[in-house]
């Protein structure tokens, strides 16, 4: 029997696969009934997200490496109706990383950091995630630091919307599909918590 640490990548993949499979029904709901929307064209995304996709894609070591995949999701939030101040980047990031949908990743990466203490500063870590870039006060890029995975998450908190995106550099179809299911769930969960202020 392999040592437990050698099983961790397999468990992580199995966890992602089962999370993706289990979330298909929820994803169907979000596709047809949720205000979470995918932004289809890269030129329609925020400039900083375009820079992140370009820079991360340029990191490919060889011409035969897979082309990175990406997705960006947006969720409008009517803060005036809710009677709360617009979400700032720190509050939004804490809500995503503290989400019930992110719980399996917190467990698998043995996260020791307190989500309530996150400041979204460059080089700050949360489990296997590391904040590698701040784009002003309302956008940040987090990179997953693990040899078996190569992706980044983009966070954007704006006056009337929240955005969450990913860039997957390995071209792994399973990871790409998993992110396309998980990110809308994380974004919707974080935006719904605005109502509970």
Buried (B, 14 or more C-beta within 10 A) or exposed (E): EEEEEEEBBEEBBEBBBEBBEEBEEBBEBBEEEBBBBBBEEEEEBBEBBBEBBEBBBEEBEEEEEBEBBBBBBBBEBEBEEEEEEBBEBBBBBBBBBBBEBBEBBBEBBEBEBEBEEBEBEEEBBBBBBBBBBBBEEBBBBBBBBBEEBBBBBBBBBBEEBBBBBBBBBBBBEEBBBBBBBBBBBBBBBBBBBBEEE
